[in-house]
Amino acid sequence: MAGQLIGYARVSTDEQDVTAQRDALTAL
């Protein structure tokens, strides 16, 4: 499931948004 979230984050064109998502995933 985490892999899907990471894949979704990569689709985002906003680097800052991706960073925020990665930080949230790391917290999990």
N, C-alpha and C positions, 0 to 999 in steps of 0.2 A: 504493500500500500504506500509506503514511504517513497518507493521508486516512482510511483505515479505522481505524487505531489512534487517531487524534484523535477520530473519531466515537465509538469505544468509550469513550474517556476522558470524553466529554461525558455519556455514559449514567450514569456513576458518580455516586452521590449524595454521596459523600464529597469535599468540596472539596480536602482535603489530599491525598487519593489522586490526584485529577486533576492537582494541581500536580506531584506526583512523576512522574506519567506524562508530563506535558508536558516536564518537565526531562529525562527520559530520551530523549524524542523529539528534543529540541534537541541532545542529545549525539550523536545519530546523524549 
